[in-house]
Amino acid sequence: MQVYTDRSGQVYDGSKLREIRENKNIDLDQIAVSTKIQKVYLKSIEEENFNMLPPPVFIVGYLKNYSRFLNIDPEKVVQDFKSKLDAWQATTIEF
């Protein structure tokens, strides 16, 4: 079982995930194949394009798999990303 620690206080948002991925020289296609997450969703996560993402239950699973692939704490990633998603949802008005 992988044990993740994060003592840096780092906030994992979409741009940070992309930065980590690029620093490891990994492209989205590699992650899509390995995790079975569609590339469009990976790209939407990195760009925080919430309109293009599926329901939250799926997003949580995608974030966990994506973060494990990058070897970062999945629970921290979900927590940080959920904060941004919640803030976005609070400002989105549906008619």
Secondary structure, DSSP 8 states (H G I E B T S, - for coil): -------S-----HHHHHHHHHHTT--HHHHHHHH---HHHHHHHHHT-GGGS--HHHHHHHHHHHHHHHTS-HHHHHHHHHHHHHHHHHH----
